[in-house]
């Protein structure tokens, strides 16, 4: 357990450095620090598999999670490079959304393949139904949320159900297992923070007057706590 904790502490220190520099502006250096934070949560997950009493019967689950974290790292890099390279901002935005969408799909595969118990189909149907309702809400809620998605409307609507699918499926699986699996519960907690982070980001990207230092810091802190919680869950995963 010591090695994953060390990588988590390194990530926390790098995150603090990133936040200090990011509120002053964006640059390739800031993007590189952000990438190092992301590498830290990947290292946390891998060391959780390698240096703890990780049950190798869960190796497929662990690998799905690691691949999801890698997609998160790619999304992190893309979304910060959009500020460093303004001329290619749109391409980086699309790339970031695509990477995070892929990451959520990988997380969902991990959760369902590991924790779904045959015969409990409602634990899959209900989360899917809620996510579809959320997608419809996002499509028609710009005035209510005081945002303007503009040319990014289609990718935002496509991404939104997958964003909340992590929270819905992890919560559903945790409920199915009576919240007795610490690793699964950590993923659920992380998914809530992940959704909160993206809600803040929604205002930062598409709203007005919501790109303040407090917005930048809370967005990144909630996001990285979420990713590190998911990575550390591998130290506690069990059936």
N, C-alpha and C positions, 0 to 999 in steps of 0.2 A: 504493500500500500504506500510505502514511502516514496517510491519513484513517481507514481502518478501525482502525488501531492506536490512534489518538487516541481514537476512540469506545470502544474496548476499555479503555483506561486510565481514561477517565471512568467507565465502568461498574465497574471494579475499585475505584475510590475510593468510589463510591456504595455498592457492596456492603459495603465495610468499615464505612462509616457506618451502613448498615442493620443489620449484625450487632451492632454496639455498642448500638444503640437497641433492637433486637428482643429481646435477652436481658434487657433491663430491663422489657419488656412490649410489648403491642400497642396501637396507636392509629391513627386515620386518617392522622396524619403519617407513621408508620412504613410504612403501606400505600402512601402516596404516594412515599416514597423507594424502596420496592420496585418500584413501577411505573416509576420513572425508570431503575432498573437494567435493567429489561426493555426500555424504550424504547432504551436504549443498545445492546443486542444487535440490536435491529431496525435501528437506525442503522448498526451495524457491517456488517450484511448488505447493506443498500441501498447503502452507500458502497463495499462490495466490488464491487458491480455497476457503480456509476457512476464510481469513481475508480481502478480498476485495469485491467489488461489482460484484463478479463472477456470471454470469447468469447461474443458474442451468440447463437451457435447454441445456447447452453445457457440461454437466457433463461427458457424454461418451467420448467426445473429450479430456477433462481433464484427464480422467483415462487412455486413450490410451497413452497420452503424459507422464504421470507419469510412466507407465509401461516401456515405451521406455527409460526414464531416469534411471530406475532401472537396465535395461539391460546395459546401459552405465556404471553404477557404477560397475557391475560385470565384464565388460570388462576392466575397469580401474584397478581393483584389479588383474585380471589375468595377464595383460601385465606387471605390475610392479613386480609381484611375479616371473615372468620368470627370472628376474635378480637376485632375492634373492635366488632362488632355481634352480641353473644352470642345475642340473641333470634332472629336469622335464621341462626344457625350452620349448621344442617342444609342450608338452601337454598344457602348459599355453598359448602359442601362438595360438594354435588352439582354445582353450577355449575363448580367447579374441576376435578373429575374429568372432566366432560364436555368442558371446553375442552382439557385435556391429551390426552384420548382423540382428539379431532378433530385436534389437532396431530400426534400420532403417525401418524394415517392420512394426513395431508398429507405428512409426511416419507417414509412408505412409498411413496406414489404417486410422489414425486420420485425416490426411489432406483430403483424398478423401471422407471419410464418412461425414465430416463436411462441406466441401467447394465445392465439385463437384456439378454442376448443370446439371441435365439431359438434354440430347440433345446436349451437348458440348463434344462429344467423342474425338475430336482432342486434347483436353486439357489433355487427358490421353494417347492417341496413340503416340503423338510426344515425350513426356518425356520417354516413354518406349522404343521407337525406338532409341533415343539418348543414353540411358543407355546401350542398347545392342551393339551399335557401340563402346561405350567406353570400354565395356568388351572385344570385339574383339581387339581393339587397345592395351589394357593392355596385352593381351595374346601374342602379337607379338612385343612388344615395349621394351623389356629388354635392347637391345643394345642401342637403342635411348635414353632411360632414364638412362643408365649406372647403371643398377641394375641386380641382379641375384636372382630370386625367389627360385630357387632350388626345394626342396621338398615341399615348400609352394605355388608353382605356382597355383595349383588347387584352394586352398582356397582364394588366392589373386584375381584370375579371377572371382570366384564366388561372392566374396564380393564387387568387384569394381562397378558393376551396381547398387547394393543396396546403396552403399555409395553415388553415384551421384543421385540416385532416390530422395533422400530427397531434394536436390537442385532443381532438375527438376520439381518435383511435387509441391513443395512450390512456386517456381517461376511461374509455370503454373497456379496454383490456385490464386496467387496474381495478375497475369495478368488478369485472368478471372474476378476478383473482382475489377479491375482497381486500384490496390494498395491503396485501401481505408480502409482496415482492418489493424489496427496497429499491432495487435497480429500476424496475418498472415505474415505481412511484416517483423516482428522481427524474425520469424522462417526462412524466406527466407534469411535474413542477416546472421543468425546463421548457416544456411546450407552451405553458401559460406565459412565461416570460418572453418566449420567442414571439408569440402573438402580440404581446404588449409592445415589444420592440418595433414590430412592423407597423403597428397602429401609430406609433410616434413617427416612424419613418414616412408613413403615408402623409402626415401633415407637413413634415419637413420637405418632402419632394414636391407635393402637389398642392399644398396650402400656401397661405400668405402669412408672413410674420411668425412662422413656426420653425425658423432655422436658427434659433438662438443658441448660445453655448449650452444652456440647460437642456435643450432638445437634443443636441448632438451627443452630450455626455450620457443622458438617460437612455437614448436609443442604443448606444454602443454597450453600455454597462449591462443593460437587461439582455441584450442579444448575446454577449459573451458569457454571462453567467449561465444562460440557457445552454449554449454549446458545451461549456465545461461540465454542466450537470449531466448532459447526455453522454459525454465522454467518460466521466467518472462513474456513470451507472454500470459500466462494464466490470467495475471492481466489486459490484454487489449483486450481479444478476444471478438469478436462480429460478427454478421451476416451482 
